[in-house]
Amino acid sequence: MLSIWLNVVVQGVLTGLLYGLMALGLSAIFGVVRLVNFAHGEFAVVAMYAAFVLFRAWGVDPLWSMLPIAAVFFVVGFALQRTLINAFVGRPDYQQFILLVGVAIVLVNGLLIVFGPDAQPANLPYAFDSYLVGPLIIDKVRVYAAVAALAVCAALFGFFRFTRTGTAIRACADNLVGAAVVGLDVRRLYAVTFGIGLACVGAAGALMVTIADPVPGLGPAYTLLAFTIVIIGGLGSMAGALVAGLLIGVSEAVAGFLIAPSMKSMFSFALLIAVLVLRPQGLLGKKPA
């Protein structure tokens, strides 16, 4: 019985790393730009379809295609921020909501027109292979995807910690007025941050193809999942998003084992309610001044 529980927890941790990477993009955008990306899940689904097309057309493994997809998403995010979203920064929240929900609707309907409503399985050659580690039976696809997600997360944390641009972005997040006073190009840094946020969701979406089939209707569910993770971890806290992603992954795995896979969201929302009651700022969030 203990080996079964260990398998469940390990599978949850591996899936949670993908969830954490997806939520990192949302957390970075909100922490710096102070804008909630209501099209976050839809961008993840677009990335899933991009990885699917690259695999079906040219046999490119999603573990490798996540790199060009993330790069393209960075460019798209940068351009989207500079040309469309920047005009809505500082506007009332409902206007930002309408704009990004509109973007989400365009993305979903575009996917429906091109691919139709049915799931599109990638059928990776190693999809049913496993590692046997003592009593553990671990899916290869989850191990590969989790390692890739962890590498992207480490690179992102290194960028924000050790590069001048990353330091400037953190300065904007801490004190926008002070960053502008010392001469930082806030608009460009906003665009870079939005690009990084979309690059994260692009990489996460490409990796999600290894464990889930892309369907246009998945977008709202992924957006809600990312919101749940970010709120649990603490708004604007990227480390909190990663930790919360692990917790959600494990809670969903345990729920699927104890009750039914269809009930896994119940555990996630129960965890969200518990955090809001006991620690409203999130696990690693800062208390408002």
N, C-alpha and C positions, 0 to 999 in steps of 0.2 A: 504493500500500500504506500509506503514511503517513496518508493521509486516512481510510482505513478504521480504523486504530488510533485516530486522533483522535476519530472518531465513537463508537467503543466506549468510550473513556475518558470522553467528555463524557456519554454516556448513563448510564454508571456513576456519575458524580458527581451527576447530577440525581436518580437513584434513591437514592443514598446519603444525600442530604439528607432524604428521607422516612424512611429507616431511622434516621438520627440523631435526628430529632424523636421518633420512636416510642420510642427508647431513652432519650431525655432524661427522660421521665416515670419510667421504672424507676430511673434513676440518682438522680433527685431524691428518690424515696421511700426508696431504700436509704440514701442519704447522710444523711438527716435522721432518719427513723423507725427506721432499722436493721432494716427488714423487707423481705423479698423477695416481690414480688407475683407469685406463680405463676399468676395469672389475667390477666397483662398482655396476652398475645396474644389471649385471648378477648374482652377489652374492646375491643381494636382491631377485631376482627371484628364486634362489636356496632355499633361506630361505622360500619363499612363498610355494614352493612345499614341503619342509620339514614339515611346519605347516599343509599343506593340508593332507599329508600322516599320520601324527600323529592323526589328527582329524578323518579321514576316517577309519583308522585301529583300533584305541583304544579310540576314542571319546575325545581326549585331546583338550580342548579349546585353540585356538591360544593365548589367553591372558595368559595362563599358559605355553604353549609350547615354548613361546618366551624365557623363561629362559634357558632351556637346549639347545635350538638352538643357543642362544647367546654364551653360554659356549663353545659349539662345534666350533662355528665360531671363537672364541678367540683362541682356540688351533690351528685351521687350519691357521689362520692369523699369529700366532707366528711361526709355523713351516714353512709356506710359505716364510716368511721374512728371517728366518735364513738359509733356504736351497736353495732358488732360487733368491729372489728379492734382497737380500743384495749384491749380486755380481754386481747388476746393479745400486746401489746407487752411485751417482757421475758420472755415464756415461752420454753420450749425451742424450738429451731428446728423440730423435727419437728411440734410442735403448730401452728405458723404454717403449715407446709407443708400439713398436712392441711386446715386451714381454707380456705386459698386455692385449693387443688386442688378442694375441694368447691364453692367459688364458681365455678370454671372449668367444672366438670361441669354445674352448674345452667345456666350461660349457654349452653354448647354444646347441651345438650338442649332448652333453650327455643327456640333458633334452629332446630333441626331440626324441632320441632313446628310452628313458625309458617311457616317458609320451605321446609322439606324439604331433602334432601341435595344438590340440584343447584345449580350455579353460577347466579348471577343477574347477567347483564351489564347495565351501565347504558346502554351505547350512546350516549355523549356525541356531540353533533353535530360536534365538532371532533376526534374521536378519531383520525382518520387524516390530519389536517393536519400539515404540517411547516414549519419555517423553513429556508431555504437561506442559510447564512452561509459564503461562500467554498466550501471543500470539505466543509463540515459540513452534514449533513441532520439536524435536531434536531426531535424530536416536540414538537408544541405542548403536549400534555397534560403531558409531563414538565417542560417549561419552566414552565408555569403552576403545577403542583403544587410544584416545587422553589422557586420564588419565594415562594409562600405559606408553605411550610415554613420558609424562611429568615427570613421576616418574623416568624413565631411564635417561632422561636428567639431572634431579636434582642429581641423584646418580653419573653421570659422572662428572658434575661440582664440586660436593663435593670431588670426588676422586682427581681431578687435583688441588683442592684448599687446601685440608687438609691432604693428605697423603704424605709420604716421596717420594714414587715412582712417584706420580703425580707432586710433586715439582721438582724432578729430570728431568722428561720429559719436564716440562716447561722451565727448565734451558737449556736443549738441544735445544729447539726451539728458545730461545732467543740468545744463544751464544754457538754454537757447540764446537768451539775450547776451550773456557773457561771451558765448562763442561768436556771435555776430560782431560784438564790440571789438574783439581781438583780431578781426579780419577774416574769419573763416567763411567760405562760400557755402552758406547754409543750404541754398537751393540745390547746389550740385551734390552736397552730402546727403540731402534728402533723396535725390534721385539714385545715388549709389546705394543707399540703404534699401530703398524699394527694390532695386535690382537684385541686391543680395537676398532679400526676402523671397523674391520669386525664384531665384536660383536654388534656394533651399527647397522650396516646394516642388521645383522641377526635378531635382535629384531624388527627393522622397517619392514623387509620383512615378518616376522611372523604376525605382526599386520596388514599389508596391505591386508592379506587374508580376513580380516573382511569386506573390502570395495571394493575389486577388485579380479577377478578370475585370478589365475596364468596361464600365457601363456609364452612359451619359448621366443617368440619374443619381450617381454616387456623390456628385458634387456637394449638395446640401449636407449630407451625412458627414462628409469629411470636414466641411467648414464647422459644423457643430462640434465635431470631435476635437478639432484644433482649438476652438474657443474654450471647450471644457478643460483641455490640458493647460492652456495659458492661464486661465483663471485659477486653477488648482495650484499651478507653479508660482503664480504671482505676476500680475500685469507688468510687462516690460522686462522681466527677469528671464534671460535665456537659459541660465543654469536651472532655474525653476521649471522651465518648459521641458527640459530634458528629463529631469527627475520625475515630473508629473507624467510624462509619456511612458516611462517605465512602470509607474504605479497603475496607469490605465491599462497598459498591456497585460500586466499580471492579473488585475481585477477582472478583465474580460476573459482571460484564459480560465481563471478559477470559476467564474460564473458559467462559462460554457461547459465546464466539467461537472459542476455540482447540480446545475439546473438544466439549462438548454442554451445552445448558441444564440438563439433568438432573444434571450434574456440578458445578454451581456451588457447592454446599454444601461440596464437597471442598476448594476453595480457601479458603473462609471458615474451616473448621476447621483447615486447615494454617496459616493466619495466626494463629489462636488458639493453636495449639501453639507456634509460633515465639515469640510474645509471652510466653507463660508460661515458656518456657525462658530467653529472653534478658532479659526484664524482668517478673518475676512480679507486680509491683504495677500493671502496665498502662502504657500509653504516657504518660499524664499523671497517674497515680495517685501517691500519697505512700507512701513506705516506712513500714512499721509501726515505731512507736517502740520 
